[in-house]
Amino acid sequence: MVLLAIGMPCLAFHDYQEVATLRQHGAEGFLSVRAQTGSTRSRRSATTYHYDASIEGMPVRLRTSDVLAPRHTYPILYSAEKLRSYSSQESGAFYAYKIGRRGESTAEIFVRDIGKGLLWGMVGLEILWIVGAWLFWISFKKGEEA
């Protein structure tokens, strides 16, 4: 339980750090969605949408759980180096971007990226793991005293 209580924040921290890096060192630009090219549904009923889009005039393919409107532009932060080395025919989907502006806080972009529902679920599980580890520790200590 202790490993779960420590591991879950580490996974979230990795995503938070990715957002912070893009906010500090990434380029600010616009994502123009051309068309939705398809969607897939996973076993757990999560839908992934496929889009043809462009970032600063460079055509990219996207796979995201966000519903994006065709012929609409979104402010984004993206990795200019990864965009330069990207080729949609060879690389598949482009993931080095986050919807948001540099003027927004890192936390705002992070919460929008992973979703409030998932974040509250992670907080609930974290509390469960900590309480479970604490109860296990207390029962272990009582067992030693007997």
C-alpha positions as CSV (number, residue, x, y, z in Angstrom):
1,M,0.0,0.0,0.0
2,V,2.9,2.3,0.7
3,L,4.2,1.8,-2.8
4,L,0.8,2.7,-4.2
5,A,0.6,5.7,-2.0
6,I,4.0,6.9,-3.3
7,G,3.6,5.7,-6.9
8,M,0.4,7.4,-7.9
9,P,1.7,11.0,-7.2
10,C,4.9,10.1,-9.0
11,L,2.8,9.3,-12.2
12,A,0.9,12.5,-11.8
13,F,4.1,14.5,-11.2
14,H,5.5,13.2,-14.5
15,D,2.5,14.7,-16.4
16,Y,2.7,17.9,-14.3
17,Q,6.4,18.3,-15.1
18,E,5.7,17.8,-18.8
19,V,3.2,20.7,-18.7
20,A,5.7,22.8,-16.7
21,T,8.5,22.2,-19.2
22,L,6.2,23.1,-22.2
23,R,5.0,26.2,-20.3
24,Q,8.6,27.4,-19.5
25,H,10.5,26.3,-22.6
26,G,7.9,25.5,-25.3
27,A,6.7,27.7,-28.1
28,E,3.3,29.4,-28.0
29,G,1.2,29.0,-31.1
30,F,-2.1,27.9,-32.5
31,L,-3.5,24.5,-33.4
32,S,-5.8,24.5,-36.4
33,V,-8.0,21.5,-36.6
34,R,-8.8,20.5,-40.2
35,A,-11.0,17.4,-39.8
36,Q,-11.7,14.5,-37.5
37,T,-10.5,11.4,-39.3
38,G,-11.9,8.8,-37.0
39,S,-12.3,7.6,-33.4
40,T,-11.6,4.4,-31.5
41,R,-13.1,3.0,-28.3
42,S,-11.1,1.1,-25.7
43,R,-12.3,-1.8,-23.6
44,R,-12.9,0.6,-20.7
45,S,-15.2,2.8,-22.9
46,A,-12.7,5.6,-23.3
47,T,-12.9,7.3,-26.7
48,T,-9.8,8.4,-28.6
49,Y,-10.4,10.9,-31.4
50,H,-8.1,11.2,-34.5
51,Y,-7.6,14.5,-36.2
52,D,-5.8,16.1,-39.1
53,A,-4.5,19.5,-38.0
54,S,-1.7,21.9,-38.3
55,I,0.5,23.7,-35.9
56,E,1.9,27.0,-37.2
57,G,1.3,25.7,-40.8
58,M,3.0,22.3,-40.2
59,P,0.5,19.4,-40.9
60,V,0.2,17.0,-38.0
61,R,-1.9,14.0,-37.0
62,L,-3.4,14.0,-33.5
63,R,-4.8,11.4,-31.2
64,T,-6.5,12.8,-28.1
65,S,-9.4,12.2,-25.7
66,D,-10.4,15.8,-26.2
67,V,-13.3,16.6,-28.6
68,L,-11.9,19.3,-30.9
69,A,-14.1,21.2,-33.4
70,P,-13.0,21.1,-37.1
71,R,-12.1,24.4,-38.7
72,H,-11.4,25.9,-35.2
73,T,-8.1,27.2,-33.7
74,Y,-6.9,26.5,-30.2
75,P,-4.1,28.3,-28.4
76,I,-1.3,25.7,-27.5
77,L,2.1,25.3,-26.0
78,Y,4.3,22.9,-28.0
79,S,7.8,21.7,-28.4
80,A,9.3,23.4,-31.4
81,E,12.2,20.9,-31.7
82,K,9.8,17.9,-31.8
83,L,7.6,19.7,-34.3
84,R,10.6,20.3,-36.6
85,S,11.6,16.6,-36.4
86,Y,8.0,15.4,-36.9
87,S,6.9,13.7,-40.1
88,S,3.2,12.5,-40.0
89,Q,3.8,9.6,-42.4
90,E,6.7,8.1,-40.4
91,S,5.9,9.3,-36.8
92,G,2.2,8.7,-36.4
93,A,0.5,11.1,-34.0
94,F,2.1,14.2,-32.6
95,Y,1.9,14.5,-28.8
96,A,4.3,17.2,-27.8
97,Y,1.6,19.9,-27.2
98,K,-0.8,21.0,-24.5
99,I,-3.9,23.2,-25.1
100,G,-3.3,26.5,-23.2
101,R,-1.5,29.8,-23.0
102,R,1.7,30.8,-21.2
103,G,-0.4,33.3,-19.2
104,E,-2.3,30.4,-17.6
105,S,-0.8,28.7,-14.5
106,T,0.8,25.3,-14.9
107,A,-1.8,23.8,-12.6
108,E,-4.7,25.1,-14.8
109,I,-3.2,23.6,-17.9
110,F,-2.5,20.3,-16.0
111,V,-6.0,20.0,-14.7
112,R,-7.5,20.7,-18.1
113,D,-5.2,18.1,-19.7
114,I,-5.8,15.2,-17.4
115,G,-9.4,16.1,-16.5
116,K,-11.1,17.0,-13.2
117,G,-12.7,13.6,-12.9
118,L,-9.5,11.7,-13.1
119,L,-7.8,14.1,-10.8
120,W,-10.5,13.7,-8.1
121,G,-10.3,9.9,-8.6
122,M,-6.6,10.0,-8.0
123,V,-7.1,12.1,-4.9
124,G,-9.7,9.6,-3.6
125,L,-7.4,6.6,-4.2
126,E,-4.5,8.4,-2.6
127,I,-6.5,8.9,0.5
128,L,-7.6,5.3,0.5
129,W,-4.0,4.1,0.1
130,I,-2.7,6.3,2.9
131,V,-5.6,5.3,5.3
132,G,-5.1,1.6,4.4
133,A,-1.3,1.8,5.1
134,W,-2.0,3.6,8.4
135,L,-4.5,0.9,9.5
136,F,-2.1,-1.8,8.4
137,W,0.7,-0.2,10.5
138,I,-1.6,0.1,13.6
139,S,-2.7,-3.5,13.3
140,F,1.0,-4.6,12.9
141,K,2.0,-2.6,16.0
142,K,-0.9,-4.1,18.0
143,G,0.2,-7.6,16.9
144,E,3.8,-6.9,18.2
145,E,2.5,-5.8,21.6
146,A,0.5,-9.0,22.1
